[in-house]
Amino acid sequence: MKKKWISLILALSLLLSLAVPAFAANESRVVLGADLTEDQIATVYKIFGIERGSVEELLVTNAEERRYLEGLVEEKVIGKYAISCVYVQLLEEGSGLSVETYNINWCTSEMYKNALVTAGITDAKIIVAAPFEVSGTAALTGIYKAYEQITGSTLDEIAKTVGTQELTITGKLAEQIGSLDATKIVSGLKEVLSETAKMSDEELRREIVRIADEYHVTLSDSQIRQLIDLCRSMENLNPSELRERVEQAQETIQRIGEAKDKAVGFYEKLKGFLAPLSDFFEGLKELFG
């Protein structure tokens, strides 16, 4: 009888080990845009700071990128070639997200972080790079691909689509109001998702205006409409889990905001200090002119 129980426990352990994908923290992947030349690939690896061949390499095509981007951004932003590349290293649980960007001119690291949190990726070191300046909108596809290949599990399809939608809408907002404020407003919406699901579009509109007012931002009707659409998409996700992930990401965004405020304050003090010196030199100029 005892042997039967031991056999049963061993069998259950084996089944559990097969059911849960096993991967080591710090495991890494590189995902290259499929249309890069060898010289461009060498440039990207130099940015990543690793030797080619030291990390398993994957490719992402323009067709794969379009799967998530079409209908969300203009054709010229998507382009016809896969150029963006990513280095993804999974970290221990609780380590948080670290994102660096190189030659990416439309998406900021904070925008990537927020979108990745929505998609369900929370603990990783990520570098997004290209051999020359690109928008970077397609990089999420490469990150999803690397994460799924490392873990052996598939991210929720709705979460991936909403993450990409969030990145593109935040990017459009950032063009008018700045990336930090755009990121804060979208994060604020995520925090009240459990309430917005019960709101009418008009009530949600007022909530969006209220959040924007907190950051002294005035939004146009079309911007509010985009945020309403994004919010309705995010409501399909688990609001409590999403809020928990957002709060972790918000700590980083808050630190960046504080650094920005300090920099502006320092600049104003410096300007005030230099103003009398400028007047002094102007006086000398007139005296000896």
C-alpha positions in Angstrom: 0.0 0.0 0.0 2.8 2.3 1.0 4.6 1.7 -2.4 1.4 2.6 -4.2 1.2 6.0 -2.5 4.9 6.6 -3.2 4.3 5.8 -6.9 1.3 8.0 -7.0 3.2 11.0 -5.5 6.1 10.5 -7.9 3.7 10.4 -10.9 1.9 13.6 -9.7 5.3 15.3 -9.2 6.3 14.4 -12.8 3.0 15.7 -14.2 3.3 19.0 -12.3 6.9 19.4 -13.6 5.6 18.9 -17.1 2.7 21.3 -16.7 4.7 24.2 -15.4 7.2 25.6 -17.9 10.6 25.6 -16.4 13.1 28.3 -17.2 16.1 29.8 -15.5 16.1 33.4 -14.3 18.7 35.4 -16.3 18.0 33.3 -19.4 18.3 35.5 -22.5 17.3 35.8 -26.2 18.1 38.2 -29.0 15.4 38.9 -31.6 16.6 40.5 -34.8 14.6 42.3 -37.5 14.6 39.9 -40.4 15.6 42.6 -43.0 18.9 43.6 -41.4 22.2 43.3 -43.3 25.2 41.6 -41.6 26.8 44.9 -40.9 23.6 46.2 -39.3 23.4 43.0 -37.2 27.0 43.6 -36.0 26.0 47.2 -35.0 23.1 46.0 -33.0 25.1 43.3 -31.2 27.6 46.1 -30.3 24.8 48.1 -28.7 23.6 45.0 -26.8 27.2 44.6 -25.5 27.3 40.9 -26.3 29.0 38.6 -28.8 26.9 37.1 -31.5 26.4 33.4 -30.8 26.5 33.8 -27.0 22.7 34.1 -26.8 20.1 32.1 -28.7 18.9 34.2 -31.7 15.4 34.5 -33.2 14.0 36.5 -36.1 10.9 38.6 -36.4 9.4 39.5 -39.8 7.4 42.6 -40.9 4.4 40.3 -41.4 4.6 39.2 -37.7 4.9 42.9 -36.7 1.9 43.9 -38.8 -0.3 41.3 -37.0 -0.4 43.6 -34.0 0.1 47.0 -35.5 -2.2 47.2 -38.6 -5.1 49.5 -37.9 -3.4 51.1 -34.9 -0.7 53.2 -36.6 -0.1 54.8 -40.0 1.4 52.7 -42.8 4.5 54.8 -42.9 5.2 54.1 -39.2 4.9 50.3 -39.7 7.0 50.4 -42.8 7.8 47.4 -45.1 10.8 46.1 -43.3 11.6 44.5 -39.9 14.3 46.6 -38.4 13.8 46.9 -34.6 15.8 44.4 -32.5 15.5 43.4 -28.8 17.6 41.8 -26.2 15.4 40.1 -23.5 16.8 38.7 -20.2 14.3 37.3 -17.7 15.0 38.2 -14.1 14.0 36.8 -10.7 10.4 37.5 -9.6 10.1 41.0 -8.0 13.1 42.4 -9.9 11.0 44.7 -12.0 11.3 45.9 -15.6 14.4 47.6 -16.9 14.1 49.0 -20.5 16.8 50.8 -22.5 16.3 52.2 -26.0 18.9 53.1 -28.7 18.0 54.7 -32.1 14.3 54.6 -31.2 12.7 58.0 -31.9 9.0 57.5 -31.1 8.7 55.1 -28.2 10.3 55.8 -24.8 11.4 53.3 -22.3 8.5 54.3 -20.0 6.0 53.6 -22.8 7.5 50.2 -23.4 7.4 49.4 -19.7 3.7 50.3 -19.4 2.7 48.3 -22.5 4.7 45.3 -21.3 3.0 45.4 -17.9 -0.3 45.3 -19.7 0.8 42.3 -21.8 1.9 40.5 -18.6 5.7 40.9 -18.6 7.0 42.3 -15.3 10.5 41.0 -14.4 13.0 41.4 -17.2 15.9 43.4 -18.6 15.1 44.6 -22.1 17.2 46.6 -24.7 15.4 47.8 -27.8 17.8 48.9 -30.5 18.2 49.5 -34.2 21.2 50.3 -36.5 19.6 53.6 -37.4 16.6 55.7 -36.1 13.2 54.0 -36.3 9.9 54.5 -34.6 10.3 51.3 -32.5 6.5 50.4 -32.5 7.3 46.9 -33.9 9.7 46.0 -31.0 6.9 44.7 -28.8 6.4 41.8 -31.2 10.0 40.8 -30.8 9.8 41.0 -27.0 6.6 38.9 -26.9 8.3 36.3 -29.1 11.5 36.1 -26.9 9.5 35.9 -23.7 7.3 33.1 -25.0 10.3 31.2 -26.3 12.2 31.4 -23.0 9.2 30.5 -20.8 7.6 28.0 -23.1 4.2 29.6 -22.3 2.0 31.8 -24.5 1.1 35.3 -23.3 -2.7 36.1 -23.4 -3.5 37.1 -26.9 -5.9 39.9 -25.8 -3.2 41.3 -23.4 -0.6 41.3 -26.2 -3.0 43.2 -28.6 -4.0 45.7 -25.9 -0.4 46.2 -24.9 0.4 47.2 -28.5 -2.7 49.4 -28.7 -1.6 51.1 -25.5 1.9 51.7 -26.9 0.6 53.3 -30.1 -2.0 55.5 -28.4 0.5 56.6 -25.8 2.9 57.5 -28.6 0.3 59.6 -30.4 -0.5 61.4 -27.1 3.2 61.9 -26.4 3.6 63.9 -29.7 1.2 66.5 -28.3 1.6 66.5 -24.5 5.0 64.8 -23.9 5.8 61.2 -23.2 5.9 61.4 -19.4 2.4 63.0 -19.0 1.0 60.6 -21.6 2.3 57.6 -19.7 1.0 58.9 -16.4 -2.5 59.5 -17.8 -2.7 55.9 -19.2 -1.3 54.5 -15.9 -4.0 56.5 -14.0 -6.7 54.9 -16.2 -5.4 51.4 -15.5 -5.7 52.0 -11.7 -9.4 52.7 -12.0 -10.3 50.0 -14.4 -12.6 48.1 -12.0 -14.7 51.3 -11.7 -14.6 52.3 -15.4 -16.2 49.0 -16.4 -19.4 50.3 -14.7 -19.3 53.8 -16.3 -21.0 55.0 -19.4 -18.8 56.6 -22.1 -19.8 60.0 -20.9 -18.9 59.2 -17.3 -15.6 57.7 -18.5 -14.9 60.9 -20.5 -15.3 63.0 -17.3 -13.0 60.5 -15.5 -10.3 60.9 -18.2 -10.6 64.7 -18.0 -10.2 64.5 -14.2 -7.0 62.4 -14.5 -5.6 64.7 -17.1 -6.3 67.7 -15.0 -4.2 66.2 -12.2 -1.2 66.6 -14.6 -2.4 70.1 -15.9 -3.0 68.6 -19.3 -5.9 69.5 -21.6 -7.0 66.8 -24.0 -8.8 67.2 -27.4 -12.0 65.3 -28.1 -10.1 62.9 -30.4 -7.5 62.1 -27.8 -10.2 61.5 -25.2 -12.0 59.2 -27.7 -8.8 57.2 -28.2 -8.4 56.8 -24.4 -12.0 55.7 -24.1 -11.3 53.0 -26.7 -8.1 51.9 -25.0 -9.9 51.8 -21.6 -12.7 49.6 -23.0 -10.0 47.2 -24.4 -8.2 47.1 -21.1 -11.4 46.2 -19.3 -11.2 42.8 -20.9 -8.1 42.0 -18.7 -8.0 41.2 -15.0 -8.2 44.7 -13.4 -6.8 43.7 -10.0 -3.8 41.9 -11.5 -3.2 44.8 -13.9 -3.4 47.4 -11.1 -0.9 45.5 -9.0 1.6 45.4 -11.9 0.9 49.1 -12.7 1.7 50.2 -9.2 5.1 48.5 -9.4 5.8 50.3 -12.7 4.5 53.6 -11.4 7.3 53.8 -8.8 9.8 54.1 -11.7 7.7 56.6 -13.6 7.4 58.7 -10.4 11.2 58.7 -9.9 11.6 59.9 -13.5 9.0 62.7 -12.9 10.8 63.9 -9.8 14.1 63.9 -11.6 12.5 66.0 -14.4 11.1 68.5 -11.8 14.5 68.8 -10.1 16.2 69.5 -13.5 13.7 72.2 -14.3 14.1 73.8 -10.9 17.9 73.7 -11.2 17.7 75.4 -14.6 15.4 78.2 -13.3 17.8 78.8 -10.4 20.8 78.8 -12.8 19.0 81.3 -15.1 18.3 83.6 -12.1 21.9 83.4 -11.0 23.3 84.2 -14.5 20.9 87.0 -15.3 22.8 89.7 -13.2 26.1 88.6 -14.8 24.6 89.0 -18.2 23.5 92.6 -17.3 27.0 93.2 -15.9 28.7 92.2 -19.1 26.2 94.2 -21.2 27.1 97.3 -19.1 30.8 96.7 -19.7 30.2 96.4 -23.4 28.4 99.8 -23.5 31.1 101.4 -21.3 34.0 100.3 -23.5 32.0 99.9 -26.8 
